[in-house]
Amino acid sequence: MQLFMGMRRCKDTKSWRMMQRYEYMKKNKGSGKSIISGARKTAEIVWALLTAKTEFDSAKMTGIYKPMNLLEQALAAAN
């Protein structure tokens, strides 16, 4: 959780999809749930990097977060 809170304060991470998702979720669900969700996602990323023994590439984190609409969610759940 502390790692995510530190990432949230950094100016370099504003363009990361994960931070954009946090801001989107914060509007709808509140800051507490959004922080926990971001911390969990960060833990998953760290775990994947450690188990695969790969280095972190911040270029893969940049992009634009686009929330899925209900139709896209239903199609993703069906597959």
Secondary structure, DSSP 8 states (H G I E B T S, - for coil): -HHHHHHHH-STTTTBHHHHHHHHHHHHH-HHHHHHHHHHHHHHHHHHHHHHT----GGGGBS------HHHHHHHHH-
